[in-house]
Amino acid sequence: MHAMQYEITLPADYDMEIIRRRVATRGHLLDDFPGLGLKAYLIRERADGSPVDQYAPFYLWATPEGMNSFLWGPGFQGIVNDFGRPVVQHWTGLAYDEGPAAGVVPGTATRRRVRLGDADAPGEAVAEARARHARVAGGDGVVASALAIDPRRWELLFFTLWAEGAEPPAGADDRFQVLHVSAPERASLVGRTECQPTGTRVR
């Protein structure tokens, strides 16, 4: 599993209805895209307290072939044509779980990025992150939750979808509105846990 996101920050006077119409007319095009576990079409707006107006789709890829097919294909080229080529952030998946509200349409997404300290042992940090992920995934109003890591920057990513009307806990997490979800291979993500430590020490 791979997590992926790009952020398109828009001018302060940009009409966000343009993005809403874009998702309403094009979002369904990935509803059966091979290799895609889940794509959440996300926006955040200054009017809601965000520091920026932004279109920031988030992806969970069930296969790297699916991710590559999208990035080199016409879907991503449409983004490039309309907004320029964005930086594509990606993380190695560690865990994915459905929450108690798995059957409910999500209305909000939260994202938390945590940098490991220089002295943090990767294995211990990941184990602690897994425990936090499990607690979050079991919370009221949670549709689904994912945990991933970028070992280049040693950054953990916690991503959670919340049911329409649910109120995520207060905190420093980035919040987004969910406009649409494409999830052709979501079932293949359920209960997925990757990168378990083997106990083998490399010298």
Secondary structure as a PSIPRED ss2 file (coil, helix, strand):
# PSIPRED VFORMAT (PSIPRED V4.0)

   1 M C   1.000  0.000  0.000
   2 H E   0.000  0.000  1.000
   3 A E   0.000  0.000  1.000
   4 M E   0.000  0.000  1.000
   5 Q E   0.000  0.000  1.000
   6 Y C   1.000  0.000  0.000
   7 E C   1.000  0.000  0.000
   8 I E   0.000  0.000  1.000
   9 T E   0.000  0.000  1.000
  10 L E   0.000  0.000  1.000
  11 P C   1.000  0.000  0.000
  12 A C   1.000  0.000  0.000
  13 D C   1.000  0.000  0.000
  14 Y C   1.000  0.000  0.000
  15 D C   1.000  0.000  0.000
  16 M C   1.000  0.000  0.000
  17 E H   0.000  1.000  0.000
  18 I H   0.000  1.000  0.000
  19 I H   0.000  1.000  0.000
  20 R H   0.000  1.000  0.000
  21 R H   0.000  1.000  0.000
  22 R H   0.000  1.000  0.000
  23 V H   0.000  1.000  0.000
  24 A H   0.000  1.000  0.000
  25 T H   0.000  1.000  0.000
  26 R H   0.000  1.000  0.000
  27 G H   0.000  1.000  0.000
  28 H H   0.000  1.000  0.000
  29 L H   0.000  1.000  0.000
  30 L H   0.000  1.000  0.000
  31 D C   1.000  0.000  0.000
  32 D C   1.000  0.000  0.000
  33 F C   1.000  0.000  0.000
  34 P C   1.000  0.000  0.000
  35 G C   1.000  0.000  0.000
  36 L E   0.000  0.000  1.000
  37 G E   0.000  0.000  1.000
  38 L E   0.000  0.000  1.000
  39 K E   0.000  0.000  1.000
  40 A E   0.000  0.000  1.000
  41 Y E   0.000  0.000  1.000
  42 L E   0.000  0.000  1.000
  43 I E   0.000  0.000  1.000
  44 R E   0.000  0.000  1.000
  45 E C   1.000  0.000  0.000
  46 R H   0.000  1.000  0.000
  47 A H   0.000  1.000  0.000
  48 D H   0.000  1.000  0.000
  49 G C   1.000  0.000  0.000
  50 S C   1.000  0.000  0.000
  51 P C   1.000  0.000  0.000
  52 V C   1.000  0.000  0.000
  53 D E   0.000  0.000  1.000
  54 Q E   0.000  0.000  1.000
  55 Y E   0.000  0.000  1.000
  56 A C   1.000  0.000  0.000
  57 P C   1.000  0.000  0.000
  58 F E   0.000  0.000  1.000
  59 Y E   0.000  0.000  1.000
  60 L E   0.000  0.000  1.000
  61 W E   0.000  0.000  1.000
  62 A C   1.000  0.000  0.000
  63 T C   1.000  0.000  0.000
  64 P H   0.000  1.000  0.000
  65 E H   0.000  1.000  0.000
  66 G H   0.000  1.000  0.000
  67 M H   0.000  1.000  0.000
  68 N H   0.000  1.000  0.000
  69 S H   0.000  1.000  0.000
  70 F H   0.000  1.000  0.000
  71 L H   0.000  1.000  0.000
  72 W C   1.000  0.000  0.000
  73 G C   1.000  0.000  0.000
  74 P H   0.000  1.000  0.000
  75 G H   0.000  1.000  0.000
  76 F H   0.000  1.000  0.000
  77 Q H   0.000  1.000  0.000
  78 G H   0.000  1.000  0.000
  79 I H   0.000  1.000  0.000
  80 V H   0.000  1.000  0.000
  81 N H   0.000  1.000  0.000
  82 D H   0.000  1.000  0.000
  83 F H   0.000  1.000  0.000
  84 G C   1.000  0.000  0.000
  85 R C   1.000  0.000  0.000
  86 P C   1.000  0.000  0.000
  87 V C   1.000  0.000  0.000
  88 V C   1.000  0.000  0.000
  89 Q E   0.000  0.000  1.000
  90 H E   0.000  0.000  1.000
  91 W E   0.000  0.000  1.000
  92 T E   0.000  0.000  1.000
  93 G E   0.000  0.000  1.000
  94 L E   0.000  0.000  1.000
  95 A E   0.000  0.000  1.000
  96 Y E   0.000  0.000  1.000
  97 D E   0.000  0.000  1.000
  98 E E   0.000  0.000  1.000
  99 G C   1.000  0.000  0.000
 100 P C   1.000  0.000  0.000
 101 A C   1.000  0.000  0.000
 102 A C   1.000  0.000  0.000
 103 G C   1.000  0.000  0.000
 104 V C   1.000  0.000  0.000
 105 V C   1.000  0.000  0.000
 106 P E   0.000  0.000  1.000
 107 G E   0.000  0.000  1.000
 108 T E   0.000  0.000  1.000
 109 A E   0.000  0.000  1.000
 110 T E   0.000  0.000  1.000
 111 R E   0.000  0.000  1.000
 112 R E   0.000  0.000  1.000
 113 R E   0.000  0.000  1.000
 114 V E   0.000  0.000  1.000
 115 R E   0.000  0.000  1.000
 116 L C   1.000  0.000  0.000
 117 G C   1.000  0.000  0.000
 118 D C   1.000  0.000  0.000
 119 A C   1.000  0.000  0.000
 120 D C   1.000  0.000  0.000
 121 A C   1.000  0.000  0.000
 122 P H   0.000  1.000  0.000
 123 G H   0.000  1.000  0.000
 124 E H   0.000  1.000  0.000
 125 A H   0.000  1.000  0.000
 126 V H   0.000  1.000  0.000
 127 A H   0.000  1.000  0.000
 128 E H   0.000  1.000  0.000
 129 A H   0.000  1.000  0.000
 130 R H   0.000  1.000  0.000
 131 A H   0.000  1.000  0.000
 132 R H   0.000  1.000  0.000
 133 H H   0.000  1.000  0.000
 134 A H   0.000  1.000  0.000
 135 R H   0.000  1.000  0.000
 136 V H   0.000  1.000  0.000
 137 A H   0.000  1.000  0.000
 138 G C   1.000  0.000  0.000
 139 G C   1.000  0.000  0.000
 140 D C   1.000  0.000  0.000
 141 G C   1.000  0.000  0.000
 142 V E   0.000  0.000  1.000
 143 V E   0.000  0.000  1.000
 144 A E   0.000  0.000  1.000
 145 S E   0.000  0.000  1.000
 146 A E   0.000  0.000  1.000
 147 L E   0.000  0.000  1.000
 148 A E   0.000  0.000  1.000
 149 I E   0.000  0.000  1.000
 150 D E   0.000  0.000  1.000
 151 P C   1.000  0.000  0.000
 152 R C   1.000  0.000  0.000
 153 R C   1.000  0.000  0.000
 154 W C   1.000  0.000  0.000
 155 E E   0.000  0.000  1.000
 156 L E   0.000  0.000  1.000
 157 L E   0.000  0.000  1.000
 158 F E   0.000  0.000  1.000
 159 F E   0.000  0.000  1.000
 160 T E   0.000  0.000  1.000
 161 L E   0.000  0.000  1.000
 162 W E   0.000  0.000  1.000
 163 A E   0.000  0.000  1.000
 164 E C   1.000  0.000  0.000
 165 G C   1.000  0.000  0.000
 166 A C   1.000  0.000  0.000
 167 E C   1.000  0.000  0.000
 168 P C   1.000  0.000  0.000
 169 P C   1.000  0.000  0.000
 170 A C   1.000  0.000  0.000
 171 G C   1.000  0.000  0.000
 172 A C   1.000  0.000  0.000
 173 D C   1.000  0.000  0.000
 174 D E   0.000  0.000  1.000
 175 R E   0.000  0.000  1.000
 176 F E   0.000  0.000  1.000
 177 Q E   0.000  0.000  1.000
 178 V E   0.000  0.000  1.000
 179 L E   0.000  0.000  1.000
 180 H E   0.000  0.000  1.000
 181 V E   0.000  0.000  1.000
 182 S E   0.000  0.000  1.000
 183 A C   1.000  0.000  0.000
 184 P C   1.000  0.000  0.000
 185 E C   1.000  0.000  0.000
 186 R H   0.000  1.000  0.000
 187 A H   0.000  1.000  0.000
 188 S H   0.000  1.000  0.000
 189 L C   1.000  0.000  0.000
 190 V C   1.000  0.000  0.000
 191 G C   1.000  0.000  0.000
 192 R C   1.000  0.000  0.000
 193 T E   0.000  0.000  1.000
 194 E C   1.000  0.000  0.000
 195 C C   1.000  0.000  0.000
 196 Q C   1.000  0.000  0.000
 197 P C   1.000  0.000  0.000
 198 T C   1.000  0.000  0.000
 199 G C   1.000  0.000  0.000
 200 T C   1.000  0.000  0.000
 201 R C   1.000  0.000  0.000
 202 V C   1.000  0.000  0.000
 203 R C   1.000  0.000  0.000
